Amino acid sequence: MPLTPFPDSAIQQYAGQRRKMVEELVNRGIKDYRVMEAMSRIPRHLLVGESFQHKAYGDHPLPIGESQTISQPYVVALMTEALQLKGEDRVLEIGTGSGYQTAILAELAAQVFTIERIRSIGQNAKARLEQLGYMNVVYKVFDGTYGWRDLGPYDAIILTAAGPEVPPVLIEQLKNGGRLVAPVGEQDSQQLVAIVKNGARVARRVIGDCSFVRMIGKYGWPEEQ
C-alpha cells in the first residue's frame, strides 16, 4: 500500500531556515546552482528524527540512530558538487543513511541506486523518500563496499561513510569518464577525495579534510573495530 505523502504544510515548515542554510552554503563557496536549488527544495527536517527537526538546517551532523549520522549540509553540498551531475546520470550511492543525500541525487540525476547495510535505517529512508515522491530511486540492503555490479556501470558513485581507501571494485563499476567522491583515511580523520576514471587512468584530487562514520564491510572497516 502506498504511503501517505507528506502534506505541504509539513514540507514548508522551517522554509526560512532552509533558505538561510542555502545562502550560507553559497557564501562558503558552493557554486553549482543546481545543487543549491535541490537543497532549497528538500525538507531536510523530514529526514531526521522528530526531536532533531529544529536543528536540521544547522551546519552540523545529526544522529539518525544505530551510531550513524546525517552529514552537515556543507559537506553534502561539497560532495554533490564534485560529482558534476548533468541530469542524465545513473548514480550509485553507498550508504543511504537518512536519505537526504539520496534525495539530492534524485533531484539531479536520472536514476539513483542506493545501498544501506543497516536494514532499519534503509527501510526508514525508503519510506520517507517515497512519501516525498521520489520514484527514481532503487534500494538495496547489502554490504555497499561491493557496489552493485549487476546494475552498473555508473556515471557517478558517492560514498557517505569512510574507509581506509576507495574499494577498487567501485572504481571498476564507473563508466569511462565517471566520477567518484568518497572520504578515505583513518577511522577518526579522513580526506575527501574526488576520482575521475578515463580508461585505465584514474585521476585523483583531494578536496579537503573531513570526518565521517566508518564504512563497514568487506572492503571497508571490520565490524568489531
C-alpha positions in Angstrom: 0.0 0.0 0.0 1.5 3.4 -1.0 2.4 5.6 1.9 0.5 8.9 2.5 2.6 11.8 1.1 3.8 14.4 3.5 1.4 17.4 3.5 2.6 20.7 2.0 2.4 22.3 5.5 5.0 19.8 6.8 7.3 20.3 3.8 7.1 24.2 4.1 7.9 24.1 7.8 11.3 25.6 8.5 11.3 27.2 5.0 13.1 30.3 6.3 15.8 28.2 7.9 16.2 26.2 4.7 16.7 29.5 2.7 19.3 30.7 5.2 21.1 27.4 5.0 21.4 27.7 1.2 22.6 31.3 1.5 25.3 30.3 3.9 26.5 27.5 1.6 26.8 30.0 -1.3 28.8 32.2 1.0 31.1 29.3 1.8 31.9 28.8 -1.9 29.4 26.3 -3.3 28.9 27.3 -6.9 26.7 24.7 -8.6 23.3 26.4 -8.8 21.6 23.1 -9.4 22.9 21.7 -6.1 21.7 24.8 -4.3 18.2 24.6 -6.0 17.9 21.0 -5.0 18.8 21.8 -1.4 16.4 24.7 -1.3 13.6 22.3 -2.2 14.3 19.3 0.0 12.8 19.3 3.5 15.8 18.1 5.4 13.8 18.2 8.7 11.5 15.4 7.5 14.5 13.1 7.0 15.8 13.3 10.6 14.1 12.2 13.9 11.3 14.5 15.2 13.4 15.6 18.2 16.1 16.9 15.9 13.9 18.7 13.3 14.5 22.1 14.8 18.3 21.6 14.3 18.0 20.1 10.8 19.3 23.2 8.9 22.3 24.0 11.1 25.7 23.3 9.5 26.5 20.2 11.6 25.9 16.4 11.5 23.0 14.9 13.5 22.4 11.4 14.8 20.0 9.1 13.0 20.3 6.0 15.1 22.5 2.9 15.1 25.6 5.1 15.6 25.0 6.7 12.2 24.7 10.4 11.3 23.3 12.7 8.6 26.2 14.8 7.3 26.4 18.5 7.7 24.8 20.4 4.8 28.1 22.0 3.6 29.8 18.6 3.2 26.7 17.2 1.4 26.8 20.2 -1.0 30.6 19.9 -1.5 30.4 16.2 -2.3 27.4 16.6 -4.6 29.0 19.5 -6.5 32.2 17.3 -7.0 30.1 14.7 -8.8 29.3 17.1 -11.6 25.9 15.7 -12.3 24.2 16.8 -15.5 20.7 15.4 -15.2 21.0 12.1 -17.3 23.4 10.4 -14.9 23.0 7.0 -13.3 24.3 7.3 -9.7 25.3 4.7 -7.2 25.2 5.8 -3.5 27.0 3.7 -0.9 25.2 4.4 2.4 21.6 5.5 2.2 21.6 6.8 5.8 18.8 9.3 6.4 18.0 9.6 2.7 18.9 13.3 2.5 21.8 12.8 0.1 19.7 10.3 -1.8 17.0 13.0 -2.3 19.5 15.5 -3.6 20.9 12.9 -6.1 17.3 12.0 -7.1 16.7 15.7 -7.9 19.9 16.0 -10.0 20.2 12.6 -11.8 18.1 10.3 -13.9 18.3 7.3 -11.6 19.8 6.6 -8.2 20.8 3.2 -6.9 21.4 3.3 -3.1 22.7 0.7 -0.8 22.4 0.7 3.0 23.8 -2.1 5.2 21.6 -1.4 8.2 18.1 -2.7 7.4 16.1 -0.4 9.7 17.8 2.7 8.5 17.4 1.7 4.9 13.7 1.0 5.4 13.1 4.3 7.2 14.8 6.3 4.4 12.9 4.5 1.7 9.6 5.2 3.4 10.3 8.9 3.8 11.7 9.3 0.3 8.6 7.7 -1.1 6.4 10.0 1.0 8.3 12.9 -0.6 7.6 11.5 -4.1 11.0 10.3 -5.2 10.3 7.4 -7.6 13.7 7.3 -9.5 15.5 5.5 -6.6 16.2 1.8 -6.4 17.1 0.5 -2.9 19.1 -2.4 -1.6 20.2 -3.6 1.9 23.7 -5.1 1.5 27.4 -4.6 2.1 27.8 -1.5 0.0 31.6 -1.9 -0.3 30.9 -4.5 -3.1 29.0 -1.9 -5.0 26.1 -3.1 -7.3 27.8 -4.6 -10.3 24.7 -6.1 -11.9 23.2 -2.6 -12.5 26.4 -0.8 -13.4 28.4 0.8 -14.8 27.6 4.2 -13.3 28.2 7.8 -14.3 28.9 8.7 -10.7 29.4 6.9 -7.3 29.3 8.6 -3.9 30.4 7.0 -0.6 28.8 8.5 2.5 31.0 6.7 5.0 34.8 6.5 5.3 37.0 3.5 4.5 40.8 3.2 4.6 40.8 3.6 0.8 38.3 3.6 -2.1 37.5 0.0 -2.9 38.9 -0.9 -6.4 35.7 -2.8 -7.1 33.8 0.5 -7.0 36.2 2.2 -9.4 35.7 -0.8 -11.8 31.9 0.0 -11.7 32.4 3.5 -13.1 31.8 4.3 -16.7 34.6 5.8 -18.7 34.6 9.4 -17.7 32.8 8.5 -14.5 33.3 10.4 -11.2 33.5 9.1 -7.7 33.6 11.1 -4.4 34.5 9.5 -1.0 36.0 10.1 2.4 39.1 8.0 3.0 41.7 7.7 5.7 42.0 6.8 9.3 39.0 6.0 11.5 39.0 9.3 13.3 40.0 11.7 10.5 39.9 11.5 6.7 40.3 13.4 3.5 37.5 13.9 0.9 38.8 12.7 -2.5 37.3 13.0 -6.0 38.2 10.5 -8.6 37.7 10.6 -12.4 38.1 7.5 -14.5 39.5 7.8 -18.0 40.1 4.4 -19.5 42.9 2.7 -17.5 43.9 6.1 -16.0 42.4 7.2 -12.7 42.9 10.8 -11.7 42.5 11.7 -8.1 42.4 15.0 -6.2 42.0 15.9 -2.6 39.0 18.2 -1.8 39.8 18.7 1.9 39.8 17.3 5.4 36.6 15.6 6.8 35.3 13.3 9.4 32.8 10.6 8.7 31.5 7.4 10.4 33.3 4.2 9.4 32.4 2.3 6.3 31.8 -1.2 7.5 32.2 -4.1 5.1 34.4 -6.4 3.1 36.4 -3.6 1.6 36.0 -1.2 4.4 36.5 -1.5 8.2 35.6 -4.7 10.1 32.5 -4.6 12.3 34.4 -5.2 15.5 36.8 -2.2 15.4 
